[in-house]
Amino acid sequence: MDTISNYHFKQKNYLNEILNAGVFVFKNMIKIEQIVELKIQTDKVREIVLSKISSMERPVNIHSDIVERELGRLDYRCGFNASIFDEIAAPIDAIIKEASPKIDFNRYWGLLTALGGAGPTNMHRDVYPFLNTTEGVNLDTHELNLPPYYFTVLMPLVVITKENGPTEFIKYSQREKIVDVTKSDIYAPLTIPGDVVIFDGRIMHRGSANHTKDERILAYITYVANWYHDQTFVLNDYLFPELAGKG
Ligand SMILES: O=C(O)CCC(=O)C(=O)O
């Protein structure tokens, strides 16, 4: 099995890019057979969810296991228990450790989909501010000065094109307290299954619109410092209790 130590050095500057630019794309990191298995396992969950919500009022809004803030953009946080999830995460765990060695992380898997025709999300950071000194998406200097304490890792399960909605990033914005999104360059990497996008949760980013009729599907892993109070897990409101042990 490939380990990160004999793989990642082939991609120059990845650590520098993660730590400075705030985002890096590892090309062809996941093997095709692992992607096939990941797709099989995530499809099981997708099918159960899509069939149940098809008769519900939409968007289904925010639950512990499924979130649909914007119509057609679903965030699945349940049912990812098969062994393939740990297998794929192993080399990524090593990169995260290398990028932020002073922090101990917990991780969880999810799936982000944009149904055909879904609109974009707002530019946001994945972290919330800890201090009451800022508002909205602005951060305090103390938050910027911490080593990375939250990473999001995206793994496309379909080819990502300009049309079906690449994730858009403002590089270096994880170091800015206030970001003027109207005056910033956008980095929107086009990726294929097997690629892995790692970004600092403080970076400003958004999902762009899906102008096609096909679903755009990304698997993801969130790495959060073990002291971070992740609000995802505060709710106790499951739409799909049957998925708790699925995988
Ligand atoms: O769906 C997307 O491309 C956006 C991903 C995103 O916003 C996130 O990971 O927080």
Ligand as a Chemical Component Dictionary entry (heavy atoms), coordinates in Angstrom:
data_LIG
# 
_chem_comp.id                   LIG 
_chem_comp.type                 NON-POLYMER 
_chem_comp.pdbx_formal_charge   0 
_chem_comp.three_letter_code    LIG 
# 
loop_
_chem_comp_atom.comp_id 
_chem_comp_atom.atom_id 
_chem_comp_atom.alt_atom_id 
_chem_comp_atom.type_symbol 
_chem_comp_atom.charge 
_chem_comp_atom.model_Cartn_x 
_chem_comp_atom.model_Cartn_y 
_chem_comp_atom.model_Cartn_z 
_chem_comp_atom.pdbx_ordinal 
LIG O1 O1 O 0 -19.810 22.387 -2.392 1  
LIG C1 C1 C 0 -18.777 23.036 -2.514 2  
LIG O2 O2 O 0 -18.103 23.047 -3.548 3  
LIG C2 C2 C 0 -18.356 23.920 -1.405 4  
LIG C3 C3 C 0 -17.713 23.217 -0.314 5  
LIG C4 C4 C 0 -17.837 24.055 0.925  6  
LIG O3 O3 O 0 -18.343 25.125 0.929  7  
LIG C5 C5 C 0 -17.307 23.583 2.150  8  
LIG O4 O4 O 0 -16.617 22.564 2.151  9  
LIG O5 O5 O 0 -17.568 24.233 3.175  10 
# 
loop_
_chem_comp_bond.comp_id 
_chem_comp_bond.atom_id_1 
_chem_comp_bond.atom_id_2 
_chem_comp_bond.value_order 
_chem_comp_bond.pdbx_ordinal 
LIG O1 C1 DOUB 1 
LIG C1 O2 SING 2 
LIG C1 C2 SING 3 
LIG C2 C3 SING 4 
LIG C3 C4 SING 5 
LIG C4 O3 DOUB 6 
LIG C4 C5 SING 7 
LIG C5 O4 DOUB 8 
LIG C5 O5 SING 9 
# 
